């Protein structure tokens, strides 16, 4: 069993930056893919970024490429999402996710979500 706890959400102006953190606790394993999604009320949850255990493989949605950076610190069991050049359309609830496999094709664990609000 794995628990994911997110932090770092809040408000920012367009063009600003925020850093989200996701701390994982419970069972640890090597082939553990993690990533970030976001969701706006009434819309489907949107994939943003993923990272493998060794952090040598990263994937980003087109909407955030060049603006968001995913990273992880396995010693701290924490994954991060550095967000820059924020846009109002980035406003959403951001969720950390983890898979028992090597990809996020199937999500096994979700964080509770943290609100990000970007103002014009």
Biopython code that builds the backbone (N, CA, C, O; Angstrom):
import numpy as np
from Bio.PDB.StructureBuilder import StructureBuilder

atoms = [
    (1, "UNK", "N", (0.845, -1.184, 0.000)),
    (1, "UNK", "CA", (0.000, 0.000, 0.000)),
    (1, "UNK", "C", (0.889, 1.245, 0.000)),
    (1, "UNK", "O", (1.908, 1.291, 0.689)),
    (2, "UNK", "N", (0.495, 2.241, -0.772)),
    (2, "UNK", "CA", (1.238, 3.483, -0.890)),
    (2, "UNK", "C", (0.285, 4.644, -0.658)),
    (2, "UNK", "O", (-0.838, 4.653, -1.162)),
    (3, "UNK", "N", (0.743, 5.615, 0.105)),
    (3, "UNK", "CA", (0.000, 6.845, 0.309)),
    (3, "UNK", "C", (0.763, 8.001, -0.320)),
    (3, "UNK", "O", (1.985, 8.085, -0.200)),
    (4, "UNK", "N", (0.040, 8.887, -0.989)),
    (4, "UNK", "CA", (0.630, 10.036, -1.650)),
    (4, "UNK", "C", (0.019, 11.302, -1.067)),
    (4, "UNK", "O", (-1.204, 11.433, -1.001)),
    (5, "UNK", "N", (0.864, 12.229, -0.647)),
    (5, "UNK", "CA", (0.407, 13.482, -0.054)),
    (5, "UNK", "C", (1.036, 14.635, -0.806)),
    (5, "UNK", "O", (2.259, 14.755, -0.868)),
    (6, "UNK", "N", (0.194, 15.486, -1.381)),
    (6, "UNK", "CA", (0.655, 16.610, -2.175)),
    (6, "UNK", "C", (0.710, 17.883, -1.347)),
    (6, "UNK", "O", (-0.012, 18.036, -0.362)),
    (7, "UNK", "N", (1.576, 18.788, -1.766)),
    (7, "UNK", "CA", (1.671, 20.093, -1.150)),
    (7, "UNK", "C", (2.243, 21.074, -2.162)),
    (7, "UNK", "O", (2.747, 20.670, -3.210)),
    (8, "UNK", "N", (2.165, 22.349, -1.851)),
    (8, "UNK", "CA", (2.756, 23.377, -2.691)),
    (8, "UNK", "C", (1.786, 24.118, -3.582)),
    (8, "UNK", "O", (2.176, 25.065, -4.265)),
    (9, "UNK", "N", (0.539, 23.713, -3.589)),
    (9, "UNK", "CA", (-0.440, 24.420, -4.391)),
    (9, "UNK", "C", (-0.724, 25.797, -3.827)),
    (9, "UNK", "O", (-0.357, 26.109, -2.694)),
    (10, "UNK", "N", (-1.377, 26.607, -4.624)),
    (10, "UNK", "CA", (-1.700, 27.957, -4.206)),
    (10, "UNK", "C", (-2.025, 28.819, -5.390)),
    (10, "UNK", "O", (-2.433, 28.328, -6.443)),
    (11, "UNK", "N", (-1.844, 30.111, -5.216)),
    (11, "UNK", "CA", (-2.167, 31.094, -6.245)),
    (11, "UNK", "C", (-0.906, 31.698, -6.831)),
    (11, "UNK", "O", (0.106, 31.851, -6.147)),
    (12, "UNK", "N", (-0.986, 32.037, -8.100)),
    (12, "UNK", "CA", (0.119, 32.681, -8.788)),
    (12, "UNK", "C", (-0.425, 33.569, -9.893)),
    (12, "UNK", "O", (-1.527, 33.355, -10.397)),
    (13, "UNK", "N", (0.356, 34.556, -10.257)),
    (13, "UNK", "CA", (0.025, 35.386, -11.401)),
    (13, "UNK", "C", (0.475, 34.711, -12.687)),
    (13, "UNK", "O", (1.412, 33.913, -12.681)),
    (14, "UNK", "N", (-0.184, 35.026, -13.774)),
    (14, "UNK", "CA", (0.261, 34.533, -15.070)),
    (14, "UNK", "C", (1.723, 34.896, -15.279)),
    (14, "UNK", "O", (2.142, 36.023, -15.016)),
    (15, "UNK", "N", (2.487, 33.929, -15.754)),
    (15, "UNK", "CA", (3.914, 34.118, -15.926)),
    (15, "UNK", "C", (4.737, 33.732, -14.717)),
    (15, "UNK", "O", (5.965, 33.680, -14.793)),
    (16, "UNK", "N", (4.081, 33.460, -13.602)),
    (16, "UNK", "CA", (4.778, 33.099, -12.386)),
    (16, "UNK", "C", (5.099, 31.622, -12.311)),
    (16, "UNK", "O", (4.948, 30.885, -13.285)),
    (17, "UNK", "N", (5.547, 31.200, -11.131)),
    (17, "UNK", "CA", (5.997, 29.829, -10.932)),
    (17, "UNK", "C", (5.472, 29.259, -9.626)),
    (17, "UNK", "O", (5.217, 29.991, -8.669)),
    (18, "UNK", "N", (5.315, 27.953, -9.601)),
    (18, "UNK", "CA", (4.969, 27.210, -8.407)),
    (18, "UNK", "C", (5.693, 25.872, -8.448)),
    (18, "UNK", "O", (6.013, 25.352, -9.517)),
    (19, "UNK", "N", (5.943, 25.331, -7.276)),
    (19, "UNK", "CA", (6.566, 24.017, -7.153)),
    (19, "UNK", "C", (5.671, 23.115, -6.316)),
    (19, "UNK", "O", (5.416, 23.397, -5.145)),
    (20, "UNK", "N", (5.202, 22.042, -6.912)),
    (20, "UNK", "CA", (4.392, 21.066, -6.213)),
    (20, "UNK", "C", (5.257, 19.904, -5.743)),
    (20, "UNK", "O", (6.209, 19.512, -6.417)),
    (21, "UNK", "N", (4.918, 19.363, -4.588)),
    (21, "UNK", "CA", (5.613, 18.213, -4.042)),
    (21, "UNK", "C", (4.619, 17.106, -3.771)),
    (21, "UNK", "O", (3.455, 17.364, -3.465)),
    (22, "UNK", "N", (5.078, 15.877, -3.884)),
    (22, "UNK", "CA", (4.268, 14.709, -3.586)),
    (22, "UNK", "C", (5.129, 13.738, -2.798)),
    (22, "UNK", "O", (6.074, 13.157, -3.331)),
    (23, "UNK", "N", (4.801, 13.568, -1.540)),
    (23, "UNK", "CA", (5.540, 12.669, -0.668)),
    (23, "UNK", "C", (4.841, 11.317, -0.619)),
    (23, "UNK", "O", (3.643, 11.233, -0.349)),
    (24, "UNK", "N", (5.598, 10.270, -0.882)),
    (24, "UNK", "CA", (5.072, 8.913, -0.882)),
    (24, "UNK", "C", (5.516, 8.171, 0.369)),
    (24, "UNK", "O", (6.659, 8.297, 0.808)),
    (25, "UNK", "N", (4.615, 7.409, 0.927)),
    (25, "UNK", "CA", (4.937, 6.579, 2.077)),
    (25, "UNK", "C", (4.323, 5.199, 1.888)),
    (25, "UNK", "O", (3.403, 5.017, 1.090)),
    (26, "UNK", "N", (4.842, 4.237, 2.628)),
    (26, "UNK", "CA", (4.382, 2.873, 2.504)),
    (26, "UNK", "C", (5.401, 2.015, 1.779)),
    (26, "UNK", "O", (6.606, 2.245, 1.877)),
    (27, "UNK", "N", (4.913, 1.032, 1.055)),
    (27, "UNK", "CA", (5.785, 0.113, 0.351)),
    (27, "UNK", "C", (6.591, 0.833, -0.716)),
    (27, "UNK", "O", (6.064, 1.660, -1.459)),
    (28, "UNK", "N", (7.869, 0.511, -0.781)),
    (28, "UNK", "CA", (8.734, 1.055, -1.814)),
    (28, "UNK", "C", (9.124, -0.051, -2.782)),
    (28, "UNK", "O", (9.202, -1.221, -2.406)),
    (29, "UNK", "N", (9.366, 0.323, -4.019)),
    (29, "UNK", "CA", (9.752, -0.624, -5.049)),
    (29, "UNK", "C", (10.516, 0.115, -6.137)),
    (29, "UNK", "O", (10.325, 1.316, -6.329)),
    (30, "UNK", "N", (11.374, -0.595, -6.843)),
    (30, "UNK", "CA", (12.252, 0.034, -7.818)),
    (30, "UNK", "C", (11.519, 0.493, -9.070)),
    (30, "UNK", "O", (11.668, 1.639, -9.493)),
    (31, "UNK", "N", (10.738, -0.384, -9.654)),
    (31, "UNK", "CA", (10.016, -0.045, -10.877)),
    (31, "UNK", "C", (8.701, 0.634, -10.506)),
    (31, "UNK", "O", (7.630, 0.029, -10.535)),
    (32, "UNK", "N", (8.822, 1.894, -10.160)),
    (32, "UNK", "CA", (7.713, 2.674, -9.641)),
    (32, "UNK", "C", (7.614, 3.971, -10.444)),
    (32, "UNK", "O", (8.356, 4.922, -10.199)),
    (33, "UNK", "N", (6.705, 3.996, -11.389)),
    (33, "UNK", "CA", (6.491, 5.197, -12.181)),
    (33, "UNK", "C", (5.585, 6.159, -11.423)),
    (33, "UNK", "O", (4.617, 5.743, -10.787)),
    (34, "UNK", "N", (5.901, 7.430, -11.495)),
    (34, "UNK", "CA", (5.083, 8.437, -10.844)),
    (34, "UNK", "C", (4.849, 9.588, -11.806)),
    (34, "UNK", "O", (5.565, 9.748, -12.795)),
    (35, "UNK", "N", (3.849, 10.376, -11.503)),
    (35, "UNK", "CA", (3.552, 11.485, -12.380)),
    (35, "UNK", "C", (2.504, 12.407, -11.815)),
    (35, "UNK", "O", (2.090, 12.290, -10.661)),
    (36, "UNK", "N", (2.088, 13.328, -12.662)),
    (36, "UNK", "CA", (1.129, 14.348, -12.285)),
    (36, "UNK", "C", (0.005, 14.443, -13.301)),
    (36, "UNK", "O", (0.224, 14.331, -14.507)),
    (37, "UNK", "N", (-1.195, 14.650, -12.797)),
    (37, "UNK", "CA", (-2.380, 14.917, -13.581)),
    (37, "UNK", "C", (-3.037, 16.172, -13.043)),
    (37, "UNK", "O", (-2.700, 16.639, -11.956)),
    (38, "UNK", "N", (-3.969, 16.715, -13.797)),
    (38, "UNK", "CA", (-4.771, 17.819, -13.286)),
    (38, "UNK", "C", (-6.201, 17.672, -13.792)),
    (38, "UNK", "O", (-6.462, 16.999, -14.789)),
    (39, "UNK", "N", (-7.114, 18.317, -13.082)),
    (39, "UNK", "CA", (-8.514, 18.203, -13.434)),
    (39, "UNK", "C", (-9.252, 19.490, -13.121)),
    (39, "UNK", "O", (-9.094, 20.078, -12.051)),
    (40, "UNK", "N", (-10.054, 19.909, -14.071)),
    (40, "UNK", "CA", (-10.957, 21.037, -13.921)),
    (40, "UNK", "C", (-12.361, 20.467, -13.747)),
    (40, "UNK", "O", (-12.708, 19.497, -14.422)),
    (41, "UNK", "N", (-13.179, 21.037, -12.866)),
    (41, "UNK", "CA", (-14.541, 20.521, -12.693)),
    (41, "UNK", "C", (-15.282, 20.390, -14.013)),
    (41, "UNK", "O", (-15.294, 21.315, -14.824)),
    (42, "UNK", "N", (-15.898, 19.234, -14.221)),
    (42, "UNK", "CA", (-16.640, 18.984, -15.432)),
    (42, "UNK", "C", (-15.821, 18.451, -16.586)),
    (42, "UNK", "O", (-16.372, 18.162, -17.648)),
    (43, "UNK", "N", (-14.511, 18.313, -16.403)),
    (43, "UNK", "CA", (-13.653, 17.811, -17.461)),
    (43, "UNK", "C", (-12.878, 16.585, -16.981)),
    (43, "UNK", "O", (-12.744, 16.344, -15.782)),
    (44, "UNK", "N", (-12.376, 15.823, -17.943)),
    (44, "UNK", "CA", (-11.599, 14.634, -17.622)),
    (44, "UNK", "C", (-10.258, 15.004, -17.003)),
    (44, "UNK", "O", (-9.704, 16.072, -17.264)),
    (45, "UNK", "N", (-9.760, 14.108, -16.189)),
    (45, "UNK", "CA", (-8.441, 14.299, -15.620)),
    (45, "UNK", "C", (-7.398, 14.211, -16.732)),
    (45, "UNK", "O", (-7.423, 13.289, -17.548)),
    (46, "UNK", "N", (-6.491, 15.169, -16.755)),
    (46, "UNK", "CA", (-5.528, 15.332, -17.832)),
    (46, "UNK", "C", (-4.130, 14.933, -17.385)),
    (46, "UNK", "O", (-3.644, 15.390, -16.350)),
    (47, "UNK", "N", (-3.487, 14.075, -18.174)),
    (47, "UNK", "CA", (-2.101, 13.714, -17.902)),
    (47, "UNK", "C", (-1.180, 14.894, -18.164)),
    (47, "UNK", "O", (-1.343, 15.609, -19.153)),
    (48, "UNK", "N", (-0.211, 15.095, -17.274)),
    (48, "UNK", "CA", (0.741, 16.187, -17.416)),
    (48, "UNK", "C", (2.171, 15.705, -17.617)),
    (48, "UNK", "O", (2.847, 16.133, -18.553)),
    (49, "UNK", "N", (2.633, 14.819, -16.745)),
    (49, "UNK", "CA", (4.033, 14.415, -16.785)),
    (49, "UNK", "C", (4.221, 13.116, -16.028)),
    (49, "UNK", "O", (3.467, 12.809, -15.105)),
    (50, "UNK", "N", (5.233, 12.352, -16.424)),
    (50, "UNK", "CA", (5.575, 11.113, -15.731)),
    (50, "UNK", "C", (7.086, 10.979, -15.648)),
    (50, "UNK", "O", (7.825, 11.601, -16.410)),
    (51, "UNK", "N", (7.529, 10.155, -14.708)),
    (51, "UNK", "CA", (8.955, 9.946, -14.497)),
    (51, "UNK", "C", (9.168, 8.538, -13.962)),
    (51, "UNK", "O", (8.388, 8.053, -13.142)),
    (52, "UNK", "N", (10.226, 7.884, -14.427)),
    (52, "UNK", "CA", (10.522, 6.550, -13.947)),
    (52, "UNK", "C", (11.416, 6.609, -12.711)),
    (52, "UNK", "O", (11.815, 7.689, -12.275)),
    (53, "UNK", "N", (11.728, 5.442, -12.152)),
    (53, "UNK", "CA", (12.480, 5.364, -10.910)),
    (53, "UNK", "C", (13.839, 6.043, -11.014)),
    (53, "UNK", "O", (14.233, 6.791, -10.119)),
    (54, "UNK", "N", (14.556, 5.784, -12.105)),
    (54, "UNK", "CA", (15.900, 6.321, -12.283)),
    (54, "UNK", "C", (15.904, 7.764, -12.764)),
    (54, "UNK", "O", (16.959, 8.396, -12.835)),
    (55, "UNK", "N", (14.729, 8.286, -13.094)),
    (55, "UNK", "CA", (14.578, 9.666, -13.559)),
    (55, "UNK", "C", (15.294, 9.924, -14.874)),
    (55, "UNK", "O", (15.603, 11.071, -15.196)),
    (56, "UNK", "N", (15.557, 8.884, -15.627)),
    (56, "UNK", "CA", (16.174, 9.042, -16.939)),
    (56, "UNK", "C", (15.156, 8.979, -18.063)),
    (56, "UNK", "O", (15.516, 9.098, -19.234)),
    (57, "UNK", "N", (13.894, 8.794, -17.720)),
    (57, "UNK", "CA", (12.828, 8.803, -18.707)),
    (57, "UNK", "C", (11.702, 9.690, -18.188)),
    (57, "UNK", "O", (11.121, 9.432, -17.133)),
    (58, "UNK", "N", (11.407, 10.734, -18.948)),
    (58, "UNK", "CA", (10.356, 11.674, -18.595)),
    (58, "UNK", "C", (9.466, 11.917, -19.793)),
    (58, "UNK", "O", (9.932, 11.951, -20.931)),
    (59, "UNK", "N", (8.183, 12.086, -19.529)),
    (59, "UNK", "CA", (7.221, 12.374, -20.587)),
    (59, "UNK", "C", (6.348, 13.533, -20.151)),
    (59, "UNK", "O", (6.005, 13.664, -18.976)),
    (60, "UNK", "N", (5.991, 14.381, -21.120)),
    (60, "UNK", "CA", (5.192, 15.552, -20.840)),
    (60, "UNK", "C", (4.067, 15.678, -21.846)),
    (60, "UNK", "O", (4.215, 15.339, -23.020)),
    (61, "UNK", "N", (2.948, 16.167, -21.365)),
    (61, "UNK", "CA", (1.878, 16.536, -22.271)),
    (61, "UNK", "C", (2.287, 17.769, -23.066)),
    (61, "UNK", "O", (3.052, 18.607, -22.587)),
    (62, "UNK", "N", (1.769, 17.868, -24.280)),
    (62, "UNK", "CA", (2.108, 19.009, -25.126)),
    (62, "UNK", "C", (1.760, 20.338, -24.466)),
    (62, "UNK", "O", (2.441, 21.340, -24.685)),
    (63, "UNK", "N", (0.717, 20.349, -23.668)),
    (63, "UNK", "CA", (0.259, 21.585, -23.062)),
    (63, "UNK", "C", (1.245, 22.170, -22.054)),
    (63, "UNK", "O", (1.168, 23.355, -21.732)),
    (64, "UNK", "N", (2.173, 21.349, -21.552)),
    (64, "UNK", "CA", (3.094, 21.826, -20.527)),
    (64, "UNK", "C", (4.557, 21.674, -20.919)),
    (64, "UNK", "O", (5.435, 22.066, -20.150)),
    (65, "UNK", "N", (4.844, 21.121, -22.081)),
    (65, "UNK", "CA", (6.227, 20.963, -22.514)),
    (65, "UNK", "C", (6.938, 22.312, -22.554)),
    (65, "UNK", "O", (6.411, 23.295, -23.077)),
    (66, "UNK", "N", (8.134, 22.338, -21.994)),
    (66, "UNK", "CA", (8.916, 23.560, -21.958)),
    (66, "UNK", "C", (8.590, 24.473, -20.806)),
    (66, "UNK", "O", (9.315, 25.438, -20.564)),
    (67, "UNK", "N", (7.509, 24.197, -20.082)),
    (67, "UNK", "CA", (7.101, 25.030, -18.954)),
    (67, "UNK", "C", (7.158, 24.291, -17.620)),
    (67, "UNK", "O", (7.522, 24.873, -16.598)),
    (68, "UNK", "N", (6.799, 23.019, -17.631)),
    (68, "UNK", "CA", (6.783, 22.212, -16.410)),
    (68, "UNK", "C", (7.926, 21.209, -16.439)),
    (68, "UNK", "O", (8.289, 20.701, -17.499)),
    (69, "UNK", "N", (8.488, 20.930, -15.278)),
    (69, "UNK", "CA", (9.557, 19.955, -15.148)),
    (69, "UNK", "C", (9.244, 19.004, -14.005)),
    (69, "UNK", "O", (8.980, 19.435, -12.883)),
    (70, "UNK", "N", (9.275, 17.704, -14.297)),
    (70, "UNK", "CA", (9.060, 16.701, -13.264)),
    (70, "UNK", "C", (10.407, 16.156, -12.806)),
    (70, "UNK", "O", (11.312, 15.960, -13.617)),
    (71, "UNK", "N", (10.535, 15.915, -11.521)),
    (71, "UNK", "CA", (11.751, 15.347, -10.962)),
    (71, "UNK", "C", (11.383, 14.519, -9.740)),
    (71, "UNK", "O", (10.251, 14.578, -9.260)),
    (72, "UNK", "N", (12.340, 13.748, -9.239)),
    (72, "UNK", "CA", (12.073, 12.964, -8.037)),
    (72, "UNK", "C", (13.333, 12.825, -7.216)),
    (72, "UNK", "O", (14.443, 12.829, -7.748)),
    (73, "UNK", "N", (13.152, 12.703, -5.926)),
    (73, "UNK", "CA", (14.223, 12.467, -4.976)),
    (73, "UNK", "C", (13.863, 11.188, -4.243)),
    (73, "UNK", "O", (13.070, 11.205, -3.302)),
    (74, "UNK", "N", (14.448, 10.082, -4.675)),
    (74, "UNK", "CA", (14.070, 8.792, -4.118)),
    (74, "UNK", "C", (14.479, 8.647, -2.653)),
    (74, "UNK", "O", (13.845, 7.905, -1.904)),
    (75, "UNK", "N", (15.531, 9.349, -2.242)),
    (75, "UNK", "CA", (15.930, 9.316, -0.839)),
    (75, "UNK", "C", (14.855, 9.917, 0.051)),
    (75, "UNK", "O", (14.723, 9.539, 1.215)),
    (76, "UNK", "N", (14.087, 10.850, -0.495)),
    (76, "UNK", "CA", (13.004, 11.481, 0.248)),
    (76, "UNK", "C", (11.636, 10.932, -0.135)),
    (76, "UNK", "O", (10.616, 11.372, 0.396)),
    (77, "UNK", "N", (11.613, 9.973, -1.055)),
    (77, "UNK", "CA", (10.356, 9.411, -1.540)),
    (77, "UNK", "C", (9.407, 10.509, -2.006)),
    (77, "UNK", "O", (8.216, 10.497, -1.693)),
    (78, "UNK", "N", (9.951, 11.446, -2.752)),
    (78, "UNK", "CA", (9.193, 12.619, -3.153)),
    (78, "UNK", "C", (9.369, 12.890, -4.642)),
    (78, "UNK", "O", (10.470, 12.784, -5.182)),
    (79, "UNK", "N", (8.275, 13.239, -5.287)),
    (79, "UNK", "CA", (8.298, 13.671, -6.674)),
    (79, "UNK", "C", (7.850, 15.130, -6.713)),
    (79, "UNK", "O", (7.017, 15.555, -5.913)),
    (80, "UNK", "N", (8.408, 15.888, -7.648)),
    (80, "UNK", "CA", (8.149, 17.312, -7.740)),
    (80, "UNK", "C", (7.620, 17.670, -9.121)),
    (80, "UNK", "O", (7.863, 16.968, -10.102)),
    (81, "UNK", "N", (6.905, 18.760, -9.171)),
    (81, "UNK", "CA", (6.514, 19.361, -10.432)),
    (81, "UNK", "C", (6.815, 20.848, -10.349)),
    (81, "UNK", "O", (6.126, 21.597, -9.656)),
    (82, "UNK", "N", (7.851, 21.265, -11.062)),
    (82, "UNK", "CA", (8.197, 22.677, -11.150)),
    (82, "UNK", "C", (7.409, 23.282, -12.301)),
    (82, "UNK", "O", (7.533, 22.846, -13.445)),
    (83, "UNK", "N", (6.611, 24.273, -11.997)),
    (83, "UNK", "CA", (5.760, 24.904, -12.984)),
    (83, "UNK", "C", (6.200, 26.346, -13.169)),
    (83, "UNK", "O", (6.292, 27.102, -12.202)),
    (84, "UNK", "N", (6.467, 26.721, -14.393)),
    (84, "UNK", "CA", (6.855, 28.083, -14.711)),
    (84, "UNK", "C", (6.035, 28.579, -15.889)),
    (84, "UNK", "O", (5.325, 27.815, -16.543)),
    (85, "UNK", "N", (6.151, 29.882, -16.143)),
    (85, "UNK", "CA", (5.368, 30.505, -17.215)),
    (85, "UNK", "C", (3.904, 30.108, -17.122)),
    (85, "UNK", "O", (3.283, 29.730, -18.116)),
    (86, "UNK", "N", (3.369, 30.198, -15.931)),
    (86, "UNK", "CA", (2.005, 29.746, -15.687)),
    (86, "UNK", "C", (0.998, 30.579, -16.464)),
    (86, "UNK", "O", (1.174, 31.780, -16.670)),
    (87, "UNK", "N", (-0.054, 29.907, -16.883)),
    (87, "UNK", "CA", (-1.133, 30.520, -17.631)),
    (87, "UNK", "C", (-2.448, 30.329, -16.880)),
    (87, "UNK", "O", (-2.576, 29.383, -16.103)),
    (88, "UNK", "N", (-3.421, 31.204, -17.095)),
    (88, "UNK", "CA", (-4.713, 31.017, -16.435)),
    (88, "UNK", "C", (-5.318, 29.635, -16.702)),
    (88, "UNK", "O", (-5.987, 29.080, -15.831)),
    (89, "UNK", "N", (-5.094, 29.080, -17.881)),
    (89, "UNK", "CA", (-5.629, 27.770, -18.194)),
    (89, "UNK", "C", (-4.948, 26.637, -17.436)),
    (89, "UNK", "O", (-5.380, 25.488, -17.526)),
    (90, "UNK", "N", (-3.888, 26.946, -16.692)),
    (90, "UNK", "CA", (-3.276, 25.960, -15.811)),
    (90, "UNK", "C", (-4.052, 25.798, -14.509)),
    (90, "UNK", "O", (-3.761, 24.894, -13.725)),
    (91, "UNK", "N", (-5.021, 26.651, -14.272)),
    (91, "UNK", "CA", (-5.832, 26.559, -13.068)),
    (91, "UNK", "C", (-6.565, 25.226, -13.029)),
    (91, "UNK", "O", (-7.306, 24.892, -13.953)),
    (92, "UNK", "N", (-6.359, 24.468, -11.964)),
    (92, "UNK", "CA", (-6.948, 23.138, -11.835)),
    (92, "UNK", "C", (-6.565, 22.563, -10.483)),
    (92, "UNK", "O", (-5.782, 23.152, -9.739)),
    (93, "UNK", "N", (-7.131, 21.404, -10.177)),
    (93, "UNK", "CA", (-6.660, 20.610, -9.058)),
    (93, "UNK", "C", (-5.603, 19.659, -9.599)),
    (93, "UNK", "O", (-5.849, 18.930, -10.560)),
    (94, "UNK", "N", (-4.441, 19.668, -8.990)),
    (94, "UNK", "CA", (-3.323, 18.860, -9.443)),
    (94, "UNK", "C", (-3.180, 17.628, -8.555)),
    (94, "UNK", "O", (-3.185, 17.726, -7.328)),
    (95, "UNK", "N", (-3.051, 16.467, -9.196)),
    (95, "UNK", "CA", (-2.983, 15.194, -8.501)),
    (95, "UNK", "C", (-1.678, 14.475, -8.792)),
    (95, "UNK", "O", (-1.256, 14.371, -9.943)),
    (96, "UNK", "N", (-1.056, 13.990, -7.757)),
    (96, "UNK", "CA", (0.070, 13.091, -7.888)),
    (96, "UNK", "C", (-0.454, 11.676, -8.103)),
    (96, "UNK", "O", (-1.499, 11.311, -7.566)),
    (97, "UNK", "N", (0.267, 10.881, -8.885)),
    (97, "UNK", "CA", (-0.143, 9.523, -9.182)),
    (97, "UNK", "C", (1.053, 8.595, -9.183)),
    (97, "UNK", "O", (2.181, 9.013, -9.445)),
    (98, "UNK", "N", (0.796, 7.325, -8.885)),
    (98, "UNK", "CA", (1.852, 6.321, -8.872)),
    (98, "UNK", "C", (1.327, 5.014, -9.436)),
    (98, "UNK", "O", (0.151, 4.681, -9.287)),
    (99, "UNK", "N", (2.219, 4.280, -10.084)),
    (99, "UNK", "CA", (1.899, 2.978, -10.642)),
    (99, "UNK", "C", (2.855, 1.933, -10.094)),
    (99, "UNK", "O", (4.027, 2.222, -9.854)),
    (100, "UNK", "N", (2.363, 0.737, -9.899)),
    (100, "UNK", "CA", (3.227, -0.375, -9.519)),
    (100, "UNK", "C", (4.098, -0.815, -10.677)),
    (100, "UNK", "O", (5.111, -1.482, -10.468)),
    (101, "UNK", "N", (3.728, -0.457, -11.883)),
    (101, "UNK", "CA", (4.484, -0.803, -13.071)),
    (101, "UNK", "C", (5.498, 0.257, -13.442)),
    (101, "UNK", "O", (5.797, 1.164, -12.666)),
    (102, "UNK", "N", (6.018, 0.118, -14.648)),
    (102, "UNK", "CA", (7.062, 1.022, -15.115)),
    (102, "UNK", "C", (6.513, 2.245, -15.840)),
    (102, "UNK", "O", (7.262, 3.175, -16.140)),
    (103, "UNK", "N", (5.222, 2.249, -16.122)),
    (103, "UNK", "CA", (4.575, 3.383, -16.766)),
    (103, "UNK", "C", (3.306, 3.736, -16.007)),
    (103, "UNK", "O", (2.890, 3.020, -15.097)),
    (104, "UNK", "N", (2.701, 4.848, -16.394)),
    (104, "UNK", "CA", (1.438, 5.275, -15.807)),
    (104, "UNK", "C", (0.252, 4.884, -16.671)),
    (104, "UNK", "O", (-0.787, 5.544, -16.643)),
    (105, "UNK", "N", (0.406, 3.809, -17.440)),
    (105, "UNK", "CA", (-0.713, 3.314, -18.222)),
    (105, "UNK", "C", (-1.877, 2.920, -17.316)),
    (105, "UNK", "O", (-3.040, 3.033, -17.703)),
    (106, "UNK", "N", (-1.561, 2.466, -16.129)),
    (106, "UNK", "CA", (-2.557, 2.143, -15.117)),
    (106, "UNK", "C", (-2.137, 2.774, -13.799)),
    (106, "UNK", "O", (-1.019, 2.557, -13.331)),
    (107, "UNK", "N", (-3.026, 3.551, -13.203)),
    (107, "UNK", "CA", (-2.734, 4.241, -11.954)),
    (107, "UNK", "C", (-3.205, 3.396, -10.782)),
    (107, "UNK", "O", (-4.363, 2.981, -10.736)),
    (108, "UNK", "N", (-2.313, 3.142, -9.840)),
    (108, "UNK", "CA", (-2.653, 2.369, -8.656)),
    (108, "UNK", "C", (-2.927, 3.236, -7.437)),
    (108, "UNK", "O", (-3.675, 2.828, -6.549)),
    (109, "UNK", "N", (-2.340, 4.416, -7.376)),
    (109, "UNK", "CA", (-2.499, 5.294, -6.225)),
    (109, "UNK", "C", (-2.624, 6.737, -6.675)),
    (109, "UNK", "O", (-1.951, 7.173, -7.609)),
    (110, "UNK", "N", (-3.499, 7.475, -5.993)),
    (110, "UNK", "CA", (-3.695, 8.901, -6.233)),
    (110, "UNK", "C", (-3.467, 9.695, -4.956)),
    (110, "UNK", "O", (-3.772, 9.233, -3.857)),
    (111, "UNK", "N", (-2.929, 10.893, -5.119)),
    (111, "UNK", "CA", (-2.896, 11.830, -4.015)),
    (111, "UNK", "C", (-4.246, 12.487, -3.833)),
    (111, "UNK", "O", (-5.171, 12.244, -4.607)),
    (112, "UNK", "N", (-4.361, 13.318, -2.816)),
    (112, "UNK", "CA", (-5.634, 13.962, -2.498)),
    (112, "UNK", "C", (-5.931, 15.162, -3.376)),
    (112, "UNK", "O", (-7.071, 15.622, -3.429)),
    (113, "UNK", "N", (-4.931, 15.671, -4.061)),
    (113, "UNK", "CA", (-5.096, 16.827, -4.915)),
    (113, "UNK", "C", (-4.741, 18.122, -4.207)),
    (113, "UNK", "O", (-4.939, 18.262, -3.001)),
    (114, "UNK", "N", (-4.216, 19.063, -4.972)),
    (114, "UNK", "CA", (-3.912, 20.388, -4.448)),
    (114, "UNK", "C", (-4.300, 21.424, -5.490)),
    (114, "UNK", "O", (-4.002, 21.272, -6.675)),
    (115, "UNK", "N", (-4.966, 22.476, -5.039)),
    (115, "UNK", "CA", (-5.490, 23.484, -5.950)),
    (115, "UNK", "C", (-4.393, 24.427, -6.414)),
    (115, "UNK", "O", (-3.589, 24.906, -5.614)),
    (116, "UNK", "N", (-4.368, 24.688, -7.716)),
    (116, "UNK", "CA", (-3.505, 25.700, -8.307)),
    (116, "UNK", "C", (-4.390, 26.692, -9.037)),
    (116, "UNK", "O", (-5.190, 26.310, -9.892)),
    (117, "UNK", "N", (-4.248, 27.961, -8.701)),
    (117, "UNK", "CA", (-5.039, 29.008, -9.327)),
    (117, "UNK", "C", (-4.108, 30.053, -9.923)),
    (117, "UNK", "O", (-3.268, 30.617, -9.223)),
    (118, "UNK", "N", (-4.259, 30.306, -11.207)),
    (118, "UNK", "CA", (-3.419, 31.266, -11.919)),
    (118, "UNK", "C", (-4.300, 32.409, -12.400)),
    (118, "UNK", "O", (-5.268, 32.195, -13.129)),
    (119, "UNK", "N", (-3.959, 33.617, -11.989)),
    (119, "UNK", "CA", (-4.729, 34.801, -12.331)),
    (119, "UNK", "C", (-4.055, 35.569, -13.456)),
    (119, "UNK", "O", (-2.830, 35.576, -13.578)),
    (120, "UNK", "N", (-4.879, 36.218, -14.279)),
    (120, "UNK", "CA", (-4.360, 37.030, -15.371)),
    (120, "UNK", "C", (-3.750, 38.314, -14.843)),
    (120, "UNK", "O", (-3.259, 39.130, -15.622)),
]
sb = StructureBuilder()
sb.init_structure("model")
sb.init_model(0)
sb.init_chain("A")
sb.init_seg("    ")
for serial, (resi, resn, name, xyz) in enumerate(atoms, 1):
    if name == "N":
        sb.init_residue(resn, " ", resi, " ")
    sb.init_atom(name, np.array(xyz, "f"), 0.0, 1.0, " ", f" {name:<3s}", serial, name[0])
structure = sb.get_structure()
